[in-house]
Amino acid sequence: MNVRARLIGAVAALLAATNSPRAGAADPAPTAAPPASPMYVYVLDGLNPLGSAGANRLGERLRDAGFPSTRVGGWYQVRAFEREIRATHAADPTARFAVIGYSAGAYQARAVANRLVQDGVPVAVVGYIGGDYLRNTTQTRVVGAGQVVNVVGNGYLPTGRNLLFNGTEVTGAWNVRLRGTRHINLPTHPATFTTLSEALAVAP
């Protein structure tokens, strides 16, 4: 064998040794993704004593979609929900919260979300459903919240339907306008559930 052939063989052997796995070496174990922090969802109904608008059905669908800690109450229960949120946050600072309001509940959701954010309680999602009288203000945008969802349809009939008040586009929010959908049908509209569940799923 000439010198050139021996040299080529030596180089090939060196490359093979370099590229072959070391004895006993193992691939690094994949790093498991950290578990998501728990999400607590609070839905505030409007002036709807018989529940005919379907806020409870919306809550059931959210629980079935993977958010078991979803509670539904009247707009007047906002202070009780707020106390519960603050207590949960004190016990578990990693917990995340979503506050969703329908009709009159939308204004209570906006108010409590702003109070919580100002006090350092993480609000991952703020949801407005049929907030016909909301305006595109700093308070409505809830600066510091993870995501604002704003679903509107036809305005509330007793206040002129679409003549004067039928919601607004909120800067930075996930705005969904369901044209032709009655105010009372907004909580049970498929697009309302889809939008909210998607926002909750990707919430920071």
C-alpha positions in Angstrom: 0.0 0.0 0.0 1.5 3.3 -1.0 1.8 6.4 1.3 -1.2 8.1 -0.2 -3.5 5.2 0.4 -2.3 4.8 4.0 -2.9 8.5 4.5 -6.4 8.4 3.1 -7.2 5.4 5.3 -6.0 7.1 8.4 -8.1 10.2 7.8 -11.2 8.1 7.1 -10.6 6.2 10.4 -10.2 9.5 12.3 -13.4 10.9 10.9 -15.3 7.8 11.7 -14.1 7.9 15.3 -15.0 11.5 15.6 -18.6 11.1 14.3 -19.4 7.9 16.1 -21.3 8.1 19.5 -19.1 7.7 22.5 -19.5 4.5 24.4 -22.0 5.0 27.2 -23.1 8.4 26.0 -26.8 9.1 25.9 -28.9 11.8 24.2 -29.9 14.5 26.7 -33.4 14.0 28.1 -36.0 16.3 26.7 -36.9 19.2 29.1 -40.5 18.9 30.1 -42.5 22.1 29.7 -43.4 23.6 33.0 -47.1 23.1 33.9 -49.4 26.0 33.2 -50.5 28.1 36.2 -54.1 27.5 37.2 -56.7 29.7 35.5 -59.7 30.9 37.4 -62.6 32.2 35.3 -65.3 34.4 36.6 -68.4 35.2 34.5 -70.7 38.1 35.5 -74.2 37.9 34.1 -76.3 41.0 33.3 -79.8 42.1 34.3 -81.0 38.6 33.6 -82.7 37.2 36.7 -84.1 34.1 34.9 -80.8 33.4 33.2 -82.5 33.5 29.8 -79.4 34.9 28.0 -77.4 31.8 28.7 -74.4 33.0 30.8 -74.7 29.7 32.8 -74.5 27.7 29.6 -71.4 29.7 28.6 -69.8 28.8 31.9 -70.6 25.1 31.4 -69.0 25.1 28.0 -65.9 26.8 29.3 -65.6 24.2 32.1 -66.0 21.4 29.5 -63.3 23.1 27.3 -60.6 22.7 30.0 -61.3 25.5 32.4 -62.9 23.7 35.4 -62.5 26.6 37.8 -65.1 28.7 36.0 -67.8 30.4 38.2 -70.9 32.3 37.0 -72.7 34.8 39.1 -74.9 37.9 38.8 -73.3 41.4 38.1 -74.1 42.2 41.8 -71.7 39.4 42.9 -68.6 41.3 41.7 -67.4 42.2 45.2 -67.7 38.6 46.4 -65.8 37.4 43.3 -63.1 40.1 43.9 -62.6 38.9 47.5 -62.3 35.4 46.3 -59.8 36.3 43.6 -57.6 38.3 46.0 -57.7 35.4 48.5 -56.7 32.9 45.8 -53.9 35.2 44.6 -52.6 35.5 48.2 -52.5 31.7 48.6 -51.1 31.1 45.1 -49.3 34.0 43.4 -48.9 31.9 40.2 -52.7 31.7 39.7 -54.1 33.5 36.7 -57.6 35.1 36.5 -60.1 35.9 33.8 -63.1 38.2 34.4 -65.8 38.1 31.8 -69.0 40.2 31.9 -72.2 40.1 29.8 -74.3 43.2 29.4 -74.5 45.0 32.8 -71.8 42.5 34.0 -69.4 43.9 31.4 -69.1 47.2 33.3 -68.5 45.4 36.5 -65.9 43.2 34.9 -64.1 46.3 33.6 -64.1 47.9 37.1 -62.9 44.9 39.0 -60.2 44.1 36.4 -58.8 47.6 36.7 -58.8 47.4 40.5 -57.0 44.0 40.5 -54.4 45.0 37.9 -53.6 48.2 39.9 -53.0 46.1 43.0 -50.7 43.7 41.1 -53.2 40.8 40.8 -52.6 39.1 37.3 -55.6 39.4 35.1 -54.9 37.2 32.1 -58.2 37.9 30.2 -60.9 40.5 30.4 -64.0 39.7 28.4 -66.8 42.0 27.4 -70.0 40.5 25.9 -72.6 43.0 24.8 -71.0 46.0 26.5 -73.1 48.4 24.4 -72.2 51.5 26.4 -68.4 50.9 26.6 -66.1 53.5 25.1 -62.6 53.1 23.8 -60.9 54.5 26.9 -57.9 53.6 29.0 -60.2 52.1 31.6 -61.9 49.9 29.0 -58.5 48.7 27.6 -57.5 47.7 31.1 -53.8 48.5 30.8 -51.8 45.7 32.3 -54.3 42.9 31.6 -53.0 40.1 29.3 -55.8 40.2 26.7 -59.1 42.0 26.3 -61.9 40.3 24.3 -64.8 42.5 23.1 -67.8 40.7 21.6 -70.7 42.9 20.4 -73.8 42.4 18.3 -77.0 44.3 17.9 -77.5 47.0 20.6 -79.9 46.5 23.5 -83.4 47.1 22.2 -84.8 49.3 25.1 -82.0 51.8 24.4 -82.4 52.0 20.7 -80.8 48.8 19.4 -78.3 50.1 16.9 -79.3 53.7 16.7 -77.2 55.0 19.6 -75.4 52.2 21.6 -74.1 49.0 20.1 -70.6 48.8 21.4 -67.3 50.0 20.1 -63.9 48.8 18.8 -61.5 48.7 21.7 -57.9 49.4 20.8 -55.6 46.4 21.3 -58.5 44.1 22.1 -59.7 41.0 20.2 -62.8 42.6 18.8 -65.6 40.5 17.4 -68.8 42.0 15.9 -71.6 39.6 15.4 -73.8 41.5 13.1 -77.5 40.7 13.3 -77.2 38.9 16.6 -79.6 40.0 19.3 -78.2 41.2 22.5 -79.8 38.4 24.5 -78.2 35.8 22.2 -74.6 36.9 22.5 -73.6 34.6 25.4 -74.7 31.5 23.6 -73.4 32.4 20.1 -70.8 29.9 19.0 -68.3 32.7 18.1 -68.5 34.1 21.6 -67.5 30.7 23.1 -64.8 30.1 20.5 -63.3 33.5 20.9 -63.2 33.4 24.7 -61.9 29.8 24.9 -59.1 30.6 22.4 -58.2 33.7 24.4 -58.1 31.7 27.6 -56.0 28.9 26.0 -53.2 31.3 24.9 -53.4 33.7 27.8 -50.1 34.6 29.4 
